[in-house]
Amino acid sequence: MAPRWRKVLADLWSNKTRSLLVVLSIAVGVLAVGTVLGIQQIVSRDMRESYLAIHPAQAQAFTTNFDDDFLYAIQRMPEVAEAEGRVMIGAIRAVTGPDQKVDLSLTAADDLAATRFDRLKLLQGKWPGKNELVVERLSLGLLRGAGVGDMLTLELDGGQRTHTVRLAGVVQDLNAQVGSTSVQAYTNLATVEALGQPREYNALYFTVAQNPEDHDHVQAVGQAISKRFELNGGQVGGLYVRPYNQHPAQSSVDAILGVLGALGLFSLVLSGFLVFNTMSALLTQHIRQIGIMKAVGARARQIVGMYLGLMLAFGLLALFFSLPVSTLLAWGAARLIAYALNFDLLGFGLPWPVVGIELVLCLVVPLLAGLVPVVVGTRLTVHAALSTYGLGRGRFGRSLIDKVLRRVRFLSRPLLISLRNTFRRKARLVLTLTTLTLAGAIFIGVVNVRASMGATIDQIFAYLLSDVNLNFDRVRRTEEVVPIMQQVPGVDVVEAWAGMNAEVMGPGDIAAEKLVVFGPPVNSQLLKPTMLEGRWIVPGDENALAIPTSLRAKHPGLKVGDKLTIKMAGRKQDWVVVGIFQFLNTGDTYLVYTGYDYLARILNQSGRSFYYEISTLDHSSAFQNQVSQALQAEFKRQGIGVYLQTGGSIRDSTSVVLNIVAAFLMAMTVLIAVVGGIGLMGTMGMNVIERTREIGVMRAIGASTPAILRLVLVEGMLIGGLSWLAAVAIATPISQLMASTIGQALFQSAIPFVFDGVGVLAWLLVVIVISALSSVLPALNAARLTVREVLAYE
């Protein structure tokens, strides 16, 4: 082996701490990028493949009843590739315990194990027979401990009759609504007949024969099917076209992963700063060695090649660390996302494109970051290289900052030494401060984004100031039931709301979106939405509608003053949009609002209601549950069927996606904090190594080990404190940019910005700890050397 390559190996091995810092500097940035890219690749690929495996329908139509003969006629239409009928039954409640019930939606097919579209995956038990059903795995917890083989009591017709079925198994449905508060169950047509329903379909799933990716063409085929129903004396109540071969949550997941990808790329940039800083310090230490090599005949090309080879060795060692760790992290994170969004991963491993990107980054980042200091270092003459080592000719005092520092007289001598040492290597200081400042700003920014999301949720659910939602089995007179509620201990405010399921009518007079139209009292005490445009409902309004931002996102051109044609209770009517409020819909049904008096009048329910909203004296979840149980018991005693749901449970189910986003943001924050910590540790380590002989001189004239430690510790604290001040200064615009991006992805609008002081204080604590560890450890190593060893240090 040539002498210069033996020197490369010696440089790698002789100072293990320095080599470890360089390797970690490269590995952390590459690890961040590899992890995020791995998550993106795994989730996007496996979500798509899992979704395609269930053979998703391109459209779903809700219809009047039809039989197998009519289904065969639909299948024979030239525009239709495949079609299948299902039975959808709502208004069912499952009894889960004494005075405990939960809504249950039932989907039935002739043979669940052999469906054409939206195939289910059996996870436990068996496919259902007569008087049996299976439930979606996300719904199993709503049955309060019921397991495969248990018997369930179902209430039908508003509690007027019951039917007992057996829970035969647990299935996975990729189209199941995440965070739903009702049980999603499936059975066969024999059970449908046993429940007293006709053996006829009321839902049609189909794919088109041509242009399946063309949304308008699929809509046109749906209109042709609707006309066929009308000719047969029936009708299509709603037609919902799905994105072609795309999981329903794909767009939201892509948006969030895009934000995480930006943070991962930012970590890589910080890593580049670290490598540049570390290589600059390394070359500074090696200047005398470069001079000696030049003196004995080494050419600049050979020296540059030698140090570039050293950097490649650092990169390969970083790859050895980052590749397996990023694989584990990416797969683990993707597994959590898959479970939360209810799809399957296809297998363990990092996609090969991501492996290739990590390999390239590990080789290119150190080369690019180290090229400039290597070239600059090798251009020195032999005389300059040999005369700049150690305590030699310093340059302190030439810059404006140095001149200012020379005038500082009021500090003690040790503090003055620390202050001047801090600014000795200004280029290195700038890079270190840049790394720590950006890391701190991102850390504070993520904390602010979490606070902003929490504030947004608080605003969104401000309209749900009710603590208990109460639904009766049928319309009840307000004057009869409100006094019963008011006498229950803990009840504060009771309001009767009107409500009805509806659809937005699209082209061809086909329903496009599902709605729930609620009619609270105009001056409701339990409803305070955040209006983004227009106004809320006022007394005297008729056919006026306030809609959520999520519905406007489906109709980008919709604005205040426009009309929406809505079909409700069997009739169509034009409604005027008077306001747009902020709200996050977690499912495919949108909540819109009008006034109680008007809605109750057109529904012929004046003075009566299904729905009652209740506010309790104490708004904690425990007290909500207590009042809910007391109401349940009181109405049972009165012989009145009722279903209750607490505001806390609704909030928890809606916050599932936000909790996932917050968890990943915090994970990236920790990674960025590690990058900043390694940067400061590397800087302080190099600073102490460079001043080894200087420390020896101080030891020789009587400086104690604690005094040496204080000098270095103060220097590290100064750097950390300066970076903290700079991070706080630039955190606000970075936080606002991140909050705006995530707000558009999740809420289809900007979210209110909240500056959380916790992030500022937390980063200060992190900087103090990092500064202490980064300073004390290298100083201890230097202080342990004898005076003779440090004065002889090369």
N, C-alpha and C positions, 0 to 999 in steps of 0.2 A: 504494500500500500504506500502511495506517495506521501511524503511528509505532511503536505497541507491537508490531506484527508485524515491523517492521524490527528492533526490538530483539531479538525472539526469534531472528531469523536471525543477528544480530550475536552473541548469546550462544552460539549453536551454533558459530559459526565463529571467534570471537575467541580462545577458549581450547580449542584442539583436543584437548589432553591430557585436560582435564576432560570434554569431550563424549565422547571415546572411552571413558573409564572408565565413564561413565553407560551408554552404549550396551552395553558389554561386560557390565556388571552385569546388565542386563535380558536380554541375549542368551544368556548362559551358562545361566541358570536355564531359560529357555524352550527352549533347545537340548537340555538334559537331558530335559525332559519330552517334547518333540517326538520326540527320538530313541527313547526307551523306548516311547512310545505308537506310534510308527511301526513299531518292531520287533514289538510286540504285534499290531498290525493286519495287517501284512504276513504275519507267520508264521502267525497264526491263520487268516487268509483263505486264503492260498496252500496251507497244509498241508491244510486241509479240501478246497479245490477240487482239488488234485492227487490227494488220496485218493479223492474221489468220481469223478474221471476214470477210475480203474482199475476202476470198478464193483465195489466190495468185496463179498464174500460176507458175509452176516449170521452164518453159522455154518459150522463146519468139523467134519466127522465122520471119524474114522479107523475103518475097517471091515475086515471080511474081504473077500476078493476078490469082485467082482461085474462083470457084463458090461453091454453096451449095452442089452440087452433089459430087465434089471432097472433100469438107469438110466432108461429110458423109463417104466417103471412108477412110479418115484419122481416123475418130472416130471409125471405125470398125477394125482398126489394133489392134491385141492382146496386143501389147506393150503399147498402149495408153489407159489411163483411161478416160480422157475427152479432148476435143479439141474444140476450138472456133475461129471463124474468125473475124478480125477487118479490118477497112480501115484506113490507116494513110496517111494524106495529109500534105505536107509541102509547102514551097515557097508561103505562104499566108501572106499578111500584112493587119492589121486592121487599118483603118483610125481613129485616136483618136482626131483629131482637125486640124485646118488650118496648113498645112505643117507639120503635125505630124502623124507618122505611127509607128507601132510596129509589129514585127514578130509574127505570130500566127501559132501554130501547131494544127492540127485538127485530132481527133480520132473519128471514127464512128463505131457504132454497130447497129444491127437490132433493138434492144430494149435496151436502156441504163439501164432501170429500172430492167431488168431481165437478165443481163449478168451472165455468169458462173464464170468468173475470174475477179480479180482486180475490184471488185464492187465499184461503186461510191456511196457516201452518199449525198443526196440532202439536202442542208442547207437553200436555199432560192428559192422562185419561184416554177417552175414546170419542169418536164422532157420535153425535146424539141420535138416539132412537126416538120412538114416540114418548111424549111426556118427559123429554130430556132436553137440556140445552147446554151449550158451552159458552164461556165468557172470555172476553179479551183480557190478556194478562194485565194490562194497565188498570182494568176495572176490578180485579180480584180483591184488592184491598178495600173497596167500597162495600163488600159483602160482610165485613166485620168478622173475619175468621172462618167463614164458610170455605170448605174444601171440596175436592173432587169426591163424589159419592154422597154428599150431603143433600138433603131435601130442602127446596126453597118454596116459600109460599108467595104467589104472585097475586096482587090485587088488580082487578080489571073493572072497567066501567065506573071509575071514580070510587072504587072500594065497595061497589054494590055486590060483587061476587069475587070469589077467590079460586085459585087453581094451584095445585101442588105439582112441582116438576123436580126432576133430579139433576144436579149439577154433574154432567158427565165428563167434562174436561175443560182445559184451558187452551186457548188458541192465540195466535198472533195475527193481527190485522194491520197491515201497513197504512191503511187509510183511517185507522182509529184516531179520534180526536185526543191529542195529548192534553192532559189537565182537565178532562171532562169530569163533571161531578155526577154523571149518571152512568149506570152500568151498561156496557155495550155487550149484548148477548146475541147468540145465533142458534137456530134450530132448523127443523125440517118441516115440510108441509103437513105431515101427519100431526105434529104438535100444534100447528096453526089451527087445524080443524078441531082438535081437542080443546083449544082455547075459545071455541065458538066463532071463529072467523072463517069466511068462505075460502075454499081452496083456489083462490085466484090471485094473480099478481097485481101489485100496484106500483111497481118500480121496474124500469127497463134500463139495462146496461147494454151499450152497443159500441162497436167500432165501425169505421167507414171503409169502403173498398178502395178509395183513391184519396190522395192528398191528405193523409192523416195528420200531418203537421200544420195544416191550414185551419186555423181556428174558425174563420168565416165559413169554410166549406163544411166543417163538422156541424156548425150552427145551422147551415142550410139543410143538411140531412135531417137534423132534429126537427126542423120546421116541416119537412116532408112527412116525417113520422107523425107529427102532430096532426097534419091534415088527414092522414090515414085513420087516426083515432077518431077525428070528428066525423068522418064518413061512416064509422062504425058505431056512432052514437056516444063516444067517449070524449075525453080531452086529456091534454098534457098540462098539468098544473105548473110544472117547473122543469127547466132543462139546464143542466150545469155541465159545461164543457171544461175538461181538465187540460192543464198544460201537457203537451205531447211528451210522453215517456219521461216525465219529470216528477219526482216526489213532491208532494204539496209543500213541504218545508224547505225545498232546495234553495229558493231564492234568498230566504232569510238566513239560512246557514252560510251561503256563499258570501253574503254581506258581512256577517260577523267574522268569518274566517279571513276575509279581506282586511279587516281592521287588525286582527291578530298577525296577519302576514306583514302588514306595515310595521308593527312593533318588532317582529322578528328581523326584518330588514334593518330596522334602526339599531337593533342589538349588534348586527353584523358591522354596521358603520362604526359603532363604538368600539367593537373588537378591533377594527382596522386602526383606530386611534391608539389603542393599547399596544398593538404590535409595532406601530411606527415609533411610539414613545420608547418601548422596550428595546427595539433594535438600535435606536439612536443612542440610548444609554450604553448598550453593549458595545457599540462602535467607539464611543467615547473612552470606555475602559481599554479598548484594544488599540488605541491610536499609537501607543509606544510600540506595541507588537507589530503593527503595520509598518512603522518606521524601520524596525529591525529587519523585517522581511524584505523591505525595499532595499535596505543597505546591503543585504547579501544577494541581491539580484532578482528578487521577485518582481514580475511585471504586474501592472495594474489589472490587466485582464485576468491573470491567475488569482489575484487577491479577491477581485469581485466574484469570480466563479466559486471560490472557496466559501465566501460568506453567503452567496446565494444557495449553495449546497447546504450550508448550515440551516438556512431558513426553510429549505425544502424538508430537511430532516425534522425540524420543529412542526411543520405542517403535517407530515405523515404521522408523527406521534399524536398530534391533535386529532387527526382522523381516527386513529385507533381508539381514542376516548369518546369522541363525539358520535361516531356512527352507531355503536351499540346502545348508548344512552338515548340518543334521539329516536332510535327504533322503539325502545321500550316506552318512552314518554309519548310518542305519537300514537302508538297502538293503544296504550292505556287511555289516553284522552279520547281517541276515536271510539273506543269501546264505551266510554261514558256517554258520549254524544249519541251513539247508536241506541243505547238502552233508553235514554231520555226521549228520543224521537221515534223509538219503536221500529228499528230496522236491524238487520243482521250484518255483521262483518264477515267477509268471505274467507279470512285467514290471517295468520300472524305474518308480519314482515313489513319492511319498508319498500315502497315501489322503487324500481330500478332507476327511474329518472331522478328521484330524490337522492339516491345513493350517488349517482353521477354528479349531481350538483354539489353535494357535500365534498366529494373528491376534488372537484375543480376549485371550490372555495378554499379548501385546506391547502392547496398548492398555490393558488393565485394570490390570496389575501396576504400571506406573509411575504411573497415576492414583491408585490406592489407596495406594501407598507414599508418594507425594508430596503427597497431599491435606492431611494433618495439618500438615506443616511449612509449606505454602503458606498455609493459613488462619491459622495462628498468626503467621506472619511478616507477613501483611497487616493484622493487627489492631493492630499497634503504632501509637502516635500519631506524628505528624510529629516532635515533639520527641524521643521515645524512639528513633526510627529514626535521626535525624541525630546523636545523641549516643553511640551504641554502636559506632561504627566504629573499627577499628584498635586503637591502644593505649589508647583511651578509658577508661571506667570499668570496671575488671575486677571480677569477683565472687569471685576466689580468696581463700580464707581463711574463708569463711562455713560450709562444711560440716565434718562431723567428720573426714573424710579429709584435708581441707586443714589442719585444725588439727594433726593428727598429723604431716603432712608438714612443717609449719613447725618442729616440734621436732627434725627430723632435722638434726644439725649435723656429724656425723662424715664426711660425704661432701664431695668437692671442689665448688667452686661450679658448674663446668659440669655435673657429675652432678646436683646439686640442681636446676639449671634444667631438665634433661631429665626428671627425676622429676616435678617440678611441672607441666611442660608436658603430660606424659602424662595427668594427671588434670584438666587445665584444662577440657576438654569432656567431662563425665562421661557425658552421654547418648550422645554419639557413641562414647565409649570402650566403654560397655556394649554397644552394637550391634555394634561391631567385634569385641569379645571374644566375643560370642554367636556371630557368624558363624564366626570362626576356631575357637572351641572346638567347635562342632558339626561343622564340617568335619573338625577333627582327630579327634574322637571317632569319626566315621564311618570315617575313614581307618584308624585303629587297629582299629576294629571289623571292617572287611573283612579286614585282615591276620590278626586273630584267628580269623575264620571260616574263612579258608583253612587256617590251622594246625589248627583243629578238624576240618575235613574230612579233612586229611591224617592226623590222629590216628585218626579214625574208620576210614579205609581201613586204617591199620596194625592197628587192633583187629579189623576184619572179616577181614583176611587173616592174622591171627595163627593162625587155624585151618589156614591153608595154609602152615605152616612148612616144608612140603616144597619143595625146590628143583626137583625133576624129577618129573613125573607119568608113569608108564610103564604102558601098556596092551598086553597080549599079544593075539595073534590068536585065542587060545582059552584056556580055563582051564588054568593051569599049576600043578604042585605046588610049594608054597613051598620045600620042602627041596631041590628041584632048581635053581630059578632064583635064589634069594637068594644062595647062595655065588658065583654068577657075577657078580652085581651088586657084592658086597662086595669082590671082587678088582680092580675097576676103580678106578684111582687117583682120589682126590677124593671117593669115596663115603663117607659117615659113617654114616647110619642108614637102614635099609630096613624098611618095614612093608608087610605084605599087608593089603589092604582088600577086603571084599566089596562088591558093588554091583549094582544092578538098576534098570532103568527101571520106573516105576509110575505109577498115576493115582489121584487122590482121587475117590472115587465120590460123585456128587451125587444130587439128587432123580431118581426114576425109574430108579435104578441105572445112570446114565450118567456117564461120567468127566467131571470138571469141570476139574481142573488136572493138568498133567503134573509128575511128580516124578522125581528120581533119589535112590534110597535108598542111602546109603553106610553101610557097617559097618566103621569103624576099630577097632583094638584099644581096649578100654575105657580102658586107661592109655596111650594113644598119646602119644608124644613130639612128634608133628608136628601136634597138633590142640589149640588152646587158644582156644576161642570165648569171646566176651563174652556172658554170660548176663544177660538182662534180667528173666526170671521163671523160677521153678522151678529145676531142676538139670540137670546133664549126665547122660549114661548111666553107670551104675555096674555093677560085676560082679553077675551074677545077674539082670539085667533081661531080661524077655521082652516082646515086642510093645510096648516102650517107644520113644518117638520124641521127638527134639528138633527143633523146627521153626524156620525163620527168621522175622524180623519181617515180611518181605514176604509170606509166606504167611498170617500172621495178619491182615495188612491186607486180604487177599481175603475173610477170614472174621472180621469185627470182633468177633463174639461168642465166638470161640474162646478158651479159657483153659486153664491147666494143669489136668490131670485129665480133660478132655474126650476123647472118642473120635473118631477119623477112620477111615472105612472106606476101605481102600486095596486096589487090585487090582494084584497083582504076580505075574509068572510064571504067569498064567492063573487065579489064584485070589484070592478076596477075603478080607480079614481086618481085624478091628478092632484099631487101635493106640491106645495111650493117650499123650497129649501130656504129657510130664514136664518139659519146659523149652522156653523161647523164647529164641533167641539173635539177636544183631544181625547182619544180613547184607543186602547190596544185590544183588538179582537183576537182571541187565541184560536177560534174555530172558523167555520165558514158561514156563521150566522151573525148578522150585524144588528146592533141595538140602536134604534132611532126613537125620537121622542116627540110627542105632541101634548096637548092639554087634556086633562081627565074629562072635563065636561063635554068637550067635543067628541072625543073618542068613545066615551060611554054612551053618548047619544046615538052615534051612527051604529054602534054595536047593540043598541037597545038594552043597555045595562046601567042606566042612570040609577044612582043610589045603591048599586050592587057591584060586586067585584069578585074575581077569583083571587086577586093578588093584594096582599097587605104588607106594607113595609113598617118595621118596628125599630125604634131606637131604645136602647137600654140605658139605665142610669150609670152603669160602668161599662166601658167599651172594650174591656179585655176579653180575649178569646175564652177564658175560663168562665167569665160571667155570661157571655153570649150563650155558651153551651148550657149553662145552668138555667137561664131564662127559657131557652128553646125547649129543654126537657119539661119545664113547668108548664109551658103552653101546650105541649104535646099531651101531657097528662090531663090537663083541664079540658081540652077539646075531646079527648077520648071519653072522659066522664060525661060530657054533654052528648056523646054519640055522634060527633061530627068528624068526618074524615079530613085530615090535614097533613100537609107535607111542609117541613121547615128546613131552612138552610141558613147557617150563620155567615155573616159578612167575612169573618176571618178565614173560613174554609174557601170561600170564593177567591179571596185575595191570594191565598196560598197556591191554589191551583193555577191562577193566572200568572203568578210570578215564577213559574217553573223555568221558562226560557230565559228570563232575566237573571235568575240565579246561576244558570249555566254560563251565560256571558260574563257575569261578575267573577265567577270562579276562574275562568280562563284569563281574564284581564289581570287578576291578582297573581296568577301563576307567571305571566309574562313580566309583571312588575318585580317579582322576586328575582327572576332571571336577570333583569336589567340592573337591579341592585347588586347582584353578584358581579356583573360586568364592571360596575363602578367601583366596587370594593377591590376587585383584582387590579384595576387600574391604579388606585391609590397605593395598594400594597406593593405593586411593581415599582412605582415611582419612589416610594420611601425606601424600598429595598435597594434600588440602584443608587439613591442618594447616599445611603449609609455605606454601601460598598465603595463608592467613589471617595468617601471621606474616611476610609479606614486609617490611612496614615495620619490624617488630621486628628482623628480620635486618639491615636497613639501619642501624638504630640501633647494633647490635652491631658491624657493620662500621665505622661512623663512629668508634667509640671504640677501634678497634684489633683487633677479632677477625679472625683469619685464616680463609681458606677451609677448611683442615683442621679448625679448631676448630668452625666452623659445621657441617661434615659430622659431626663426632663427636657434637655435640649432638642432631642429628636421628637419627643412626644408633642412639644409645643409647635414644632414645625408642621407635624402632621395635622394637628388641630387647626392651625392657621389655614392650611390648604383646604381641609374639610369645611371650615367655617366660611371661607370665601366662596366655595362651590355651593354651599347651602344658600347663601344670600343671592347668588346669581340664579340658582334653580327657582327660588321663590319669585324672583323678578320675571322670569320668562314662563312660569308654569301656567299663568292665566290664559295666554293665547293658545298654548298647546292644549290645555284642558278644553277650551271652547271648541277647537277644531275636532278633537276626539268626540266630545259630546254631540256636536252637530252631525258627525258621520254616523255614529251609533244611533242617534235619534231618528235620522232618515231611514236607517235600515230596519229599526224595530217599530217605530211609531208613525212613520210616514210624515213626520214634521220635526222641526227643531224642538229640542227639549230644554227646559229652563236650566240655566247654568248655576251651579252651586259650588262656591269655593269652600271646601271643608278644611278647617284649620287642623284637623286630626292628621291629614296628610303632611302638612308642614312640620308639625311636631314629631310625627313618626319618622320623617326623613332626617330631621335633626338628630334624633336618637340613633338612627342607623349610621349617619355620618360620624357621630362621636365614637360609636363602637368600632366602625371600620377604621377610623383614624387611629384609635388607640392600638388596635391589633396590628395594623399595618406599620405602626411606628415602633412599638415596643419589641416585637419579635426580631426584626433585623438589628435593632440597637443592642438587644441582649446578646445576640450572636457576636457582634463586634466587641462589646464590653467584656466578653469572656476571654478574649485573646489577651495574651501578655503584652507588655509594652514592647518587648523585643520583636514579637510576632507582627504586631501591627506596623511598626516602623520599617520592618523588612518586607511588608506586603507589596506584591507586584500586581 
